[in-house]
Amino acid sequence: MLSNLSKKFVVSNLFKRTFINTSNNIVKFTLNGKFVETTKGTTILEACRTSDIFIPSLCYHPNLSPNEECNLCLVETDKTSKLSRACSTIIQEGMDIVTKSQNVLNSVKHNLAMILSEHPKECTSCESNNRCELQDLIYRYGIIDKFPRKQRSFIPKDYSSPSLIRDMNKCIKCYRCVKACSELQGMDILTIGPDGIPMTPKNKELYTTKCINCGACSFYCPVGAITENSQVREVSNLLKNKEGKTLVFQTAPATRVAISEEFGMEPGDVSTGKMVAALRKLGADVVFDTDFTADLTIMEEGSELLDRIKNGGTLPMFTSCCPGWINMVEKFYPEFIPNLSSCRSPQGMMSSLVKNYWAERIGIKPEDVVVVSIMPCTAKKDEAVRDQLKTESGLQETDYVLTTRELAKLIKLNKVKFASLKESEYNNPLGESTGAAVIFGNTGGVMEAALRTAYEIALEKPMPTLNYTPVRGFQGIKEATVDFGGIDLKVAVVHQASNIHNYMQRLKEGDSMHHFVEFMICKGGCIGGGGEPKSKTGDYLEKRMKGIYKIDDNFKIRKSHENKAVKQIYDQFFGHPLSHKSHHFLHTHYNDRTEKKEQSVKGGFWKWFNKK
């Protein structure tokens, strides 16, 4: 018998032996001449990928249900020339599977050539160049464009959203975007049109739909049909020719445990110092840590929660850090706008401080400062252009937002050797942070950080444990009750849009009541953001989450109210949390967007193009 059956899939080097199945959970079969075993219900593709046996695919992703559209994951079964789709074929006892044969190779090459015959030849200018799954397979199999070009009706490109660009002429009909939008997020913004191309309701521009800009569609798109609205060119041009501007960068918590993946390292590898060093190498004048304003958020949001509880304010109070969640409330649940914390997101707070506080202190005009955010989230691009987040003179406070993927592209374009960089520190005073700030990157992190501070401020004693495990992990809706000096403080943490819809329905029906609820649109929170590096491994979110908690564990200071730089800015500028000045610079308001027609906003490409 094979040992270690607890593993999902085990390959034996022994040939042709008789197996006696002693477990109802195990099936045994032959794969490329080797006897192997796996758990019941496993598909051929899952088993092969676990064993590092390559099978091509474009429509398959482990987080989505099988599509059976691309016809690339073909294998032979049962010692015949019959070809089966590995993505949807469940392994049966005694099955004989061959992944490497001339028949398989010919079929894969033929189907790839057919896909290529409908695909635009725009690789050199495509945003997905060098990270396109189709491009990789074309090169791997040496496909020559031999079939007559199939002429599709041209589909106008959609530049309406600040967050996303849709060029459905590049669509390969894998439908991963449709499944991500419906299965994972429960949004159903994208459906399959009459011509087989994903479309929005009534073919509207994306920004005029109820899209919340989460970017799940762009994350799962294997080609360049849906991408983030890239501002790499604009930022690159600024770095080369600053024109008297001071370039200030800020980096979000989740970016530091994900960007490493773009340079061959493992998910969860902490690359904070290298990321800061890379930004300096690129030409950044100043690099601040968005974690600083995460700590500031806790001071404001925690105080706001205690004030609402004490003075009968609207409950439950909802967190406001996630811009995709803010979009959802404004577009789907406007009756709950009063429940939202009025706090800006940490990105919004940092940009406000840089333009309205820091610039004045060092003698620079706000209009001479350019703020570039490095974020895991495509919705942050949408947040940056909100009218509520502009200076009194009408300046956009966050000038550009690059996703983690975009920053990696910028680093690669400039030939910066990321892995060999010596670590660098953030600039102060807006670069100091605590462990409570960095866990904002994980689902439950905002809640845990808020409890660490609110508990101590309210009861004048620390929580019994800083690692508050009831709000950690990947359960879609987590609920807990905290003893606040004889008051049962009921809290909840909800992540992933589909779970949020379920929770909000419960709330509307009066079936759930909490004092404080954290919401994040993406699975796992910001570590699963639509702008993070694309991954096909099954455990990348778990590894990123562990990386975030590792940083927190290693911090000497793990409570936001103990951040000395935060104390200093209150002493010198704000006075105290919820002061008139802090409301002016750190808080915002929200709008009902259910009936209003959203004005189409030209994205980063057109801004760059029109400046040429």
C-alpha positions in Angstrom: 0.0 0.0 0.0 1.0 3.6 -0.6 1.8 5.6 2.5 0.7 9.1 3.5 -2.8 8.8 2.1 -3.7 12.0 3.9 -2.2 13.8 0.9 -4.7 14.5 -1.9 -2.6 12.9 -4.5 0.4 10.5 -4.4 2.4 9.1 -7.3 4.1 5.7 -7.1 7.2 4.8 -9.1 6.1 1.2 -9.1 4.7 -0.2 -12.4 1.8 -2.6 -12.9 0.8 -3.8 -9.5 -2.6 -4.8 -8.1 -4.1 -2.4 -5.6 -6.6 -3.4 -2.9 -8.7 -0.4 -2.1 -8.9 -0.2 1.7 -10.5 3.2 1.8 -13.9 4.3 0.5 -12.4 7.7 -0.1 -9.5 6.7 -2.4 -9.6 5.8 -6.1 -6.6 4.2 -7.9 -5.7 4.6 -11.5 -2.9 4.8 -14.0 -1.4 8.1 -15.2 1.1 8.0 -18.0 2.0 4.4 -17.1 2.3 5.0 -13.4 -0.1 3.6 -10.8 -1.4 6.5 -8.6 -4.2 7.3 -6.2 -6.3 10.3 -5.3 -9.4 11.1 -3.3 -12.8 10.5 -4.8 -14.3 13.4 -6.7 -11.0 14.7 -8.0 -10.8 15.8 -11.6 -8.0 14.7 -13.9 -6.8 18.3 -14.2 -6.7 18.7 -10.4 -4.8 15.5 -9.9 -2.3 16.3 -12.7 -1.6 19.8 -11.3 -1.0 18.4 -7.8 1.6 16.1 -9.3 3.2 18.9 -11.5 2.0 17.3 -14.7 1.3 20.1 -17.1 -2.0 20.2 -18.9 -2.9 23.4 -20.9 -6.1 25.3 -20.2 -7.5 28.7 -20.6 -11.0 28.5 -19.3 -10.1 26.6 -16.1 -9.3 28.3 -12.7 -9.3 26.4 -9.4 -11.5 29.0 -7.8 -14.2 28.7 -10.4 -16.5 25.9 -11.6 -15.4 24.2 -14.9 -16.3 25.9 -18.1 -15.5 23.3 -20.7 -15.0 26.0 -23.3 -11.4 26.1 -24.5 -10.9 22.4 -25.3 -7.2 22.6 -24.5 -7.1 20.3 -21.4 -7.6 17.1 -23.5 -6.3 13.8 -22.4 -6.7 10.2 -23.5 -8.6 7.8 -21.2 -9.0 4.1 -21.0 -6.3 3.1 -23.5 -8.3 4.5 -26.5 -7.9 7.5 -28.7 -11.0 9.0 -27.0 -10.2 12.5 -25.7 -11.7 13.8 -22.5 -11.7 17.2 -20.9 -9.4 17.0 -17.9 -11.1 19.9 -16.2 -14.4 18.2 -15.8 -13.7 14.5 -16.0 -13.8 12.9 -12.5 -11.3 10.1 -12.0 -12.8 6.7 -11.7 -11.3 3.5 -10.2 -9.0 1.8 -12.6 -9.1 4.6 -15.2 -6.1 4.7 -17.6 -5.1 8.3 -18.4 -2.5 9.5 -20.9 -1.6 13.2 -21.0 1.3 12.9 -23.5 0.5 11.4 -26.9 0.7 12.6 -30.5 -3.1 12.6 -30.6 -3.3 14.9 -27.6 -0.6 17.1 -28.9 -2.2 17.5 -32.3 -5.6 18.3 -30.8 -4.2 20.9 -28.4 -2.2 22.6 -31.2 -5.2 22.6 -33.5 -7.5 24.2 -30.9 -4.9 26.8 -30.0 -4.5 27.7 -33.6 -8.3 28.1 -33.9 -8.3 30.5 -30.9 -5.4 32.4 -32.3 -7.2 32.8 -35.7 -9.9 35.0 -33.9 -7.5 36.9 -31.7 -6.2 40.4 -32.5 -2.5 40.7 -33.1 -1.8 43.5 -30.6 0.6 41.7 -28.2 3.2 44.5 -28.1 0.7 47.1 -27.1 -1.5 44.9 -25.0 -1.6 45.6 -21.2 -1.4 41.8 -20.6 1.8 41.4 -22.7 4.2 39.0 -21.0 1.6 37.9 -18.6 -1.0 36.6 -21.0 -1.9 32.9 -20.6 -2.8 32.6 -24.3 0.5 34.1 -25.3 2.4 31.7 -23.1 0.7 28.7 -24.6 1.2 29.9 -28.2 4.9 30.1 -27.5 5.1 26.9 -25.6 3.5 24.9 -28.4 5.1 26.8 -31.2 1.7 27.7 -32.8 1.9 29.3 -36.3 -1.0 31.5 -37.4 -2.0 29.2 -40.2 -5.8 29.4 -40.3 -7.6 32.2 -42.2 -8.3 35.1 -39.9 -11.9 35.1 -38.7 -13.3 38.5 -38.8 -15.4 39.4 -35.8 -17.6 42.5 -35.7 -15.5 45.2 -34.0 -16.6 45.9 -30.4 -15.9 49.4 -29.2 -13.5 49.5 -26.3 -14.9 50.6 -23.0 -12.8 53.2 -21.2 -15.6 54.5 -19.1 -14.3 53.2 -15.7 -11.4 54.7 -13.8 -10.7 51.2 -12.6 -11.1 48.8 -15.6 -10.8 48.7 -19.4 -12.8 46.3 -21.5 -11.6 45.3 -24.9 -13.8 42.4 -25.8 -12.2 42.1 -29.2 -9.6 40.1 -27.3 -12.1 37.9 -25.6 -11.4 34.1 -26.0 -14.9 33.1 -24.6 -13.5 31.4 -21.6 -16.1 33.1 -19.4 -13.9 33.2 -16.3 -14.9 36.9 -15.9 -18.6 36.0 -16.0 -18.1 33.2 -13.4 -16.0 35.4 -11.1 -18.7 38.2 -11.3 -21.5 35.8 -10.5 -20.1 32.8 -8.6 -17.6 34.7 -6.4 -19.1 38.1 -6.1 -22.8 37.6 -6.7 -22.9 40.7 -8.8 -24.1 39.3 -12.2 -22.9 42.4 -14.0 -21.4 40.3 -16.9 -23.5 37.8 -18.8 -22.9 35.9 -22.1 -24.2 37.8 -25.1 -25.9 36.5 -28.2 -22.5 36.3 -30.0 -20.9 34.5 -27.1 -19.0 37.5 -25.9 -19.6 38.7 -22.2 -21.6 41.8 -22.1 -23.0 44.3 -19.5 -26.7 44.8 -19.0 -28.1 46.4 -22.3 -24.4 46.7 -23.4 -24.0 49.8 -21.2 -20.6 51.3 -20.5 -19.3 49.6 -17.4 -19.2 52.7 -15.3 -23.0 53.3 -15.9 -23.9 49.9 -14.5 -24.0 48.7 -10.9 -20.4 47.5 -11.2 -18.5 48.1 -7.9 -15.0 48.1 -9.6 -13.8 45.1 -7.5 -11.7 43.9 -10.5 -12.4 40.2 -10.0 -13.1 40.1 -13.8 -9.7 41.5 -14.6 -8.0 39.2 -12.1 -9.5 36.0 -13.7 -9.3 37.2 -17.4 -6.4 35.1 -18.9 -5.8 37.5 -21.7 -6.2 41.3 -22.2 -9.9 41.5 -22.7 -10.5 43.0 -19.2 -7.6 44.8 -17.5 -7.0 47.4 -14.8 -7.1 50.9 -16.2 -3.3 51.2 -16.2 -1.5 54.3 -15.2 2.0 52.8 -15.6 2.8 55.0 -18.6 1.8 58.2 -16.8 3.7 57.5 -13.7 6.7 56.3 -15.7 6.8 59.6 -17.6 6.5 61.5 -14.4 9.4 59.6 -12.9 11.6 60.5 -15.9 10.5 64.1 -16.1 9.2 65.5 -12.8 8.8 69.0 -14.1 9.4 70.5 -10.6 6.9 68.1 -8.9 7.6 66.2 -5.7 6.6 62.6 -6.1 5.2 61.0 -3.0 4.3 57.3 -3.0 2.2 55.4 -0.4 2.0 51.6 -0.2 -0.9 49.6 1.2 -0.6 46.8 3.8 -1.4 43.9 1.4 1.1 44.9 -1.3 4.1 43.8 0.8 3.1 40.2 1.0 2.1 39.8 -2.7 4.5 41.8 -4.9 7.2 39.1 -4.2 5.2 36.7 -6.4 5.9 38.9 -9.5 9.6 38.2 -9.0 9.7 34.5 -8.5 9.2 34.4 -4.7 6.5 32.7 -2.7 3.1 34.2 -1.9 3.3 35.7 1.6 7.0 36.5 1.4 7.4 39.8 3.2 9.0 42.3 0.8 8.3 45.6 2.5 11.9 46.9 2.5 12.6 45.8 -1.1 9.4 47.5 -2.3 10.4 50.8 -0.7 13.9 50.4 -2.1 12.4 49.7 -5.6 10.3 52.9 -5.4 13.4 55.0 -4.5 15.3 53.3 -7.3 12.6 54.3 -9.7 12.8 57.9 -8.6 10.3 58.4 -5.8 11.2 61.5 -3.7 9.3 60.3 -0.6 7.7 57.0 0.3 5.1 56.9 3.1 3.4 53.9 4.5 -0.4 53.7 4.2 -0.2 51.7 7.4 0.3 55.0 9.2 -3.1 56.2 8.2 -4.5 52.7 9.0 -3.5 53.5 12.5 -5.1 56.9 12.2 -8.3 55.3 10.8 -8.5 53.1 14.0 -8.2 56.2 16.1 -11.1 57.9 14.3 -13.2 54.9 13.6 -12.8 53.4 17.1 -13.8 56.8 18.6 -16.7 57.1 16.2 -18.0 53.6 17.3 -17.7 54.4 21.0 -19.5 57.8 20.4 -22.3 56.1 18.6 -22.8 53.5 21.3 -22.7 56.1 24.1 -24.9 58.7 22.4 -27.3 56.5 20.5 -25.9 56.9 17.0 -26.9 54.7 14.1 -25.9 51.0 14.6 -24.6 48.8 13.4 -21.7 50.9 12.3 -20.0 49.7 9.1 -16.3 50.1 8.3 -15.5 52.3 5.3 -12.0 51.3 4.2 -13.0 49.2 1.2 -14.0 51.3 -1.8 -15.7 48.4 -3.5 -17.9 48.0 -0.4 -18.7 51.7 -0.5 -19.7 51.4 -4.1 -22.0 48.5 -3.2 -23.7 50.5 -0.4 -24.3 53.5 -2.7 -25.6 51.4 -5.6 -27.4 48.6 -3.8 -28.1 49.6 -0.2 -28.4 53.4 0.1 -30.8 53.1 3.0 -27.7 51.9 5.0 -25.5 54.9 4.2 -26.1 56.4 7.7 -24.5 53.1 9.0 -21.2 53.8 7.3 -18.4 55.2 9.3 -17.6 58.7 7.9 -13.9 57.9 8.0 -12.0 58.1 4.7 -10.1 55.0 3.7 -6.4 54.9 4.8 -5.5 55.8 1.2 -7.8 58.8 1.3 -6.5 59.9 4.7 -2.9 59.7 3.6 -3.4 61.7 0.4 -5.3 64.3 2.4 -2.4 64.6 4.9 0.2 64.8 2.2 -1.6 67.6 0.3 -3.0 69.5 3.3 -0.6 68.9 6.1 2.8 67.5 5.1 3.2 69.8 2.0 2.6 73.0 4.1 5.0 71.8 6.8 7.9 71.4 4.4 7.0 74.5 2.3 5.7 72.9 -0.9 2.5 74.0 -2.6 -0.1 71.2 -2.7 -0.3 71.6 -6.5 3.4 70.8 -6.7 3.0 67.4 -4.9 2.0 64.3 -6.9 0.6 61.4 -4.8 0.9 57.9 -6.2 -0.8 55.1 -4.3 0.3 51.4 -4.6 -2.8 49.4 -3.9 -4.0 45.8 -4.1 -7.3 47.1 -5.4 -8.7 48.3 -8.7 -11.6 50.0 -6.9 -9.0 52.4 -5.3 -8.6 54.0 -8.8 -12.4 54.8 -8.7 -12.1 56.1 -5.1 -9.3 58.4 -6.1 -11.5 60.4 -8.5 -14.4 60.9 -6.1 -15.5 64.5 -5.8 -15.6 64.2 -2.0 -11.8 63.5 -1.9 -10.5 66.7 -3.4 -8.8 69.7 -1.8 -10.7 72.9 -1.2 -9.2 74.2 -4.4 -10.5 71.2 -6.4 -7.2 69.3 -6.6 -7.5 65.5 -6.8 -5.7 64.4 -3.6 -4.7 60.9 -4.9 -3.3 61.7 -8.3 -2.5 58.1 -9.5 -3.2 54.6 -8.3 -1.1 51.7 -9.4 -2.1 48.2 -8.5 0.5 45.7 -7.2 0.6 44.2 -10.7 1.2 47.6 -12.2 4.0 48.4 -9.8 5.7 45.1 -10.7 5.4 46.0 -14.4 6.9 49.4 -13.7 9.8 47.8 -11.9 10.4 45.3 -14.7 10.2 48.0 -17.4 13.0 49.9 -15.6 15.1 46.8 -15.2 15.3 47.1 -11.4 16.6 43.9 -9.9 14.0 43.6 -7.2 15.2 40.4 -5.5 18.7 41.7 -4.9 17.7 45.2 -3.6 18.9 46.2 -0.1 15.9 47.0 2.1 15.0 50.6 2.6 12.9 52.4 5.3 9.8 54.6 4.8 10.0 58.3 5.3 8.8 59.8 8.6 6.6 61.0 10.2 3.9 59.4 7.9 5.9 56.2 7.7 5.6 54.9 11.2 3.0 52.2 11.9 2.0 49.4 14.2 1.1 45.7 13.8 -2.6 46.8 14.1 -2.2 48.7 10.9 -0.7 46.0 8.7 -3.4 43.5 9.5 -5.8 45.8 7.6 -4.7 43.7 4.6 -6.6 40.6 5.9 -10.3 40.0 6.4 -11.0 40.7 10.0 -7.9 42.8 10.4 -9.7 46.2 10.7 -12.0 44.7 13.3 -9.2 43.2 15.3 -7.2 46.4 15.2 -10.2 48.5 16.2 -11.0 46.2 19.1 -7.4 46.4 20.4 -7.8 50.2 20.7 -11.4 50.7 21.5 -11.3 48.1 24.3 -8.3 49.8 25.9 -9.7 53.3 25.5 -13.1 52.3 26.8 -12.0 50.1 29.7 -8.5 51.5 30.3 -7.0 48.1 30.2 -5.7 45.9 27.4 -7.7 43.1 25.8 -6.9 39.7 27.3 -5.4 38.7 24.0 -4.1 40.8 21.0 -4.6 37.9 18.6 -8.4 37.9 18.4 -8.9 34.6 16.5 -12.8 34.7 16.3 -12.5 37.3 13.5 -9.6 35.6 11.7 -9.8 33.1 8.8 -11.7 32.6 5.6 -15.2 31.9 6.9 -17.5 34.1 4.8 -19.4 35.6 7.8 -17.7 35.6 11.2 -19.5 36.7 14.3 -18.3 37.3 17.8 -19.3 38.9 21.1 -16.7 40.9 23.1 -17.2 41.7 26.8 -16.9 45.4 27.0 -17.0 45.8 30.8 -20.3 44.2 31.2 -21.6 45.3 27.8 -21.8 42.5 25.1 -20.3 44.2 22.1 -21.5 42.2 19.1 -19.3 42.3 16.0 -19.2 40.7 12.6 -16.7 40.4 9.7 -17.9 39.8 6.2 -15.7 39.3 3.1 -16.4 38.6 -0.5 -19.3 40.3 -2.2 -21.6 37.3 -2.5 -21.4 36.9 1.3 -22.0 40.6 1.8 -25.2 40.4 -0.2 -26.4 37.5 2.0 -25.6 39.4 5.2 -27.3 42.6 4.0 -30.4 40.6 3.2 -30.4 39.2 6.7 -30.0 42.7 8.0 -32.9 44.1 5.9 -35.1 41.3 7.2 -34.2 42.2 10.8 -32.5 38.8 11.2 -29.1 40.1 12.4 -28.0 42.8 14.8 -24.5 43.8 15.6 -22.8 46.9 16.9 -19.9 46.9 14.5 -19.4 45.2 11.1 -16.3 45.0 8.9 -16.9 44.5 5.2 -14.4 43.7 2.5 -15.4 43.0 -1.1 -12.7 40.5 -2.0 -12.2 37.1 -0.6 -9.6 37.2 2.1 -9.8 41.0 2.1 -7.2 43.2 0.4 -4.8 40.2 0.0 -7.3 38.9 -2.5 -7.7 42.3 -4.2 -8.4 42.5 -8.0 -5.1 44.3 -8.5 -2.9 41.7 -6.8 -0.6 39.3 -8.7 -2.6 36.6 -10.5 -2.1 33.1 -9.1 -3.4 29.7 -10.0 -2.2 27.9 -6.9 -4.8 26.9 -4.4 -3.2 28.3 -1.2 -1.9 31.7 -2.2 -4.4 33.6 -0.1 -3.6 31.5 3.0 0.1 32.2 2.5 -0.5 35.9 2.0 -2.6 36.0 5.2 0.1 34.2 7.2 2.6 36.8 5.9 0.5 39.6 7.2 0.1 38.1 10.6 3.8 37.3 10.7 4.5 41.1 10.3 2.1 41.9 13.1 3.6 39.3 15.4 7.1 40.8 14.9 6.1 44.4 15.6 7.1 45.8 19.0 4.0 48.1 19.0 0.8 46.4 18.0 -1.9 48.9 19.0 -2.8 51.9 16.9 -3.1 54.3 19.8 0.5 53.6 20.9 1.9 54.9 17.6 4.0 57.9 18.6 3.8 59.5 15.3 0.0 59.3 15.5 0.0 60.9 18.9 2.3 63.6 17.6 0.0 64.5 14.7 -3.0 64.8 17.1 -0.9 67.0 19.4 0.3 69.3 16.6 -2.6 69.4 14.2 -5.9 67.6 14.9 -6.2 68.0 18.7 -8.1 64.8 19.3 -10.1 62.2 17.4 -13.4 63.4 15.9 -12.3 67.0 16.3 -13.5 69.6 13.8 -10.2 69.5 12.0 -10.0 65.7 11.8 -13.6 65.7 10.4 -12.5 68.1 7.8 -9.4 66.3 6.6 -10.0 62.6 7.6 -13.8 62.1 7.1 -16.1 62.2 4.1 -19.7 61.6 3.0 -21.5 59.2 0.6 -24.2 59.5 -2.1 -27.2 57.5 -3.1 -26.2 56.2 -6.6 -29.1 53.8 -7.3 -31.0 56.0 -9.7 -28.5 58.5 -10.9 -26.7 57.9 -14.1 -23.0 57.7 -13.5 -21.1 60.1 -15.7 -18.6 58.3 -17.8 -15.1 59.1 -16.6 -12.2 58.9 -19.0 -9.6 56.5 -17.7 -5.8 56.7 -17.3 -5.1 55.8 -20.9 -7.0 58.7 -22.3 -5.4 61.1 -19.8 -2.0 59.9 -20.9 -3.0 59.9 -24.6 -4.3 63.5 -24.5 -1.2 64.8 -22.9 1.0 63.4 -25.7 
